[in-house]
Amino acid sequence: MKKKNKKRTAVGCSMDRMVRLRLKLWRGTSGSLDEVRSDGSLTQVVRGPGYCSPGSVACELRDTGNGYIALFPAGNSFEQDKYVCLDYDEARSLALALSPHARQLGFDA
């Protein structure tokens, strides 16, 4: 049986997968850059230039079908990973509560 050769991109994803992968970049007030990667039910915030560990995951958000689970990985060996579990209503309420602080958080639109 012949294997199908899928065209690979610079980031190593097949072309059919790249259709679903969405990227956004956010520049913080301190000059740091965050990359937001979204693929289906998983969204990751990846640290970019300006951080002490660029390329590491700052936050991972998973849509469970009933709400969201956010993972904030520990940055060192003496901290624990942090998890936040929210149903859709709680997530909406949190987003609304944070909206007045958008400029302060670095994503004033």
N, C-alpha and C positions, 0 to 999 in steps of 0.2 A: 504494500500500500504506500502510495506517495504521500509525503508530508507536504502540507500547504506552507508556502513561505509567506509570512506576513511581513509587510513593510514595517520596519522599526523606526521610531523617531529618536531624536537626540536624548530624550529622557527615558528611553527604553520601553515605552508603552506601545502596544500595537495600535494601528490607525483606527480600528473600530472601537477601541477603548477610549481613545482620545476624544471621541465625540461626547462622551458622558463626563469627562473630567473637566471641571471648571476651575480657573485660577483667578485670584484677585490679589493685588498688592496694596498694602497700606503702609504709609510712611508715618512714623510717630513724631512727636514734637522734638524728641531728642536726636532725630536723624536715623533711628533704627528702622528697619524694613521688615514687615511681616508678610508672609505669603499665605493665602487662604486657599486650600485645595479641597474641592468638593467632588465626591464620586458616589453617586447613589445616596445611601443612608449614612455615609461617613464623611465628616468634614474635619480637616486638620488645619491648625494654625502652626506654621513652621517659621521659626526664627531665621531672619536673614542677616545681612551685614549690619554691624552696629551692636550686635549682641556678643557676649563672651563665648557662646557656643552656637554659632550659626549652623543651620541645618537640623537642629533638634526640634522636636515637637513641643510646643508650648501648651497646646490644648487639643483634645480630640473629642469631637461631638458625634454621637451615634443616635440616629432616629430609631427607636425600638418598635414603632407602630403604636405605642401608647403614650409616648413622650420622648424625652431625651436623657441620655446619660453622658455627662461631660467628665472627661478624665484630664487632670492636670498632673503630668508626671513629675516626680520629685527631681530636683536639679542636682541632688547630691546623695550620698549614702546615709546621711543621718536624718533625712526627712522621709515621710511617707507620701505615696501618691495620694491625690485628693480626688474624690468622686462626688459629683453633684447629680442627683436624679430629680427630674422635673417632669410632671405631666404637661400636656400641651397648654393648658390654662395657666399653670404656674410659669411656664417659659414665656408665654405672651405677657403676663403681668410683670415679669422681670425685665423683659425688653422695653415695655412701656415705662417702668420705673427708671431705667437707665437712659432713656431717650433725652431727658433734659441735660444730661451730662455728656452728650455726644462730642461736643467741642473739646471738653476737658480730657476725654478718653482718646482723642485723636482721630475721630472719623466724623467730622462735621461736614454734612453734605449740603 
